[in-house]
Amino acid sequence: MTSLNCLFCRIAAKKAAARIIYEDETCVAFEDIAPQAPVHFLVVPRKHIATTLELEDGDDALIGHLFRVANRIAGDKKISGRGFRMVMNTNPEAGQSVYHIHLHVLGGRPMRWPPG
């Protein structure tokens, strides 16, 4: 199920512009428009799920697929050997600004801890 009121649903449906770097029947990955690292892309499921709090038992394979796609792209972008960070924010205090779950993948520089 998609919502054309949702920016990421529109990107997945190619109704909104994005620099898409990967897509399959389950997800789409694209460059972040405000990168926080030399490499910063998002992996977004085609299924509209507003926050991680709405994940259901049947979504386990979907979430695993997002991580496998992120790993593949990180390898393609040559950041997997040095390391990269994957983040999925939930709700405003965590920094979620688009209410469609998405995996941020950041790399190409040392990451600090704690992050925020």
Buried (B, 14 or more C-beta within 10 A) or exposed (E): EBEEEBBBBBBBEEEEEBEBBBBEEBBBBBEBEEEEBEBBBBBBBBBBBBBBEEBEEEBEEBBEBBBEBBBBBBEEBEBBEEEBBBBBBBEEEEEBEBBBBBBBBBBBBEEEEEEE
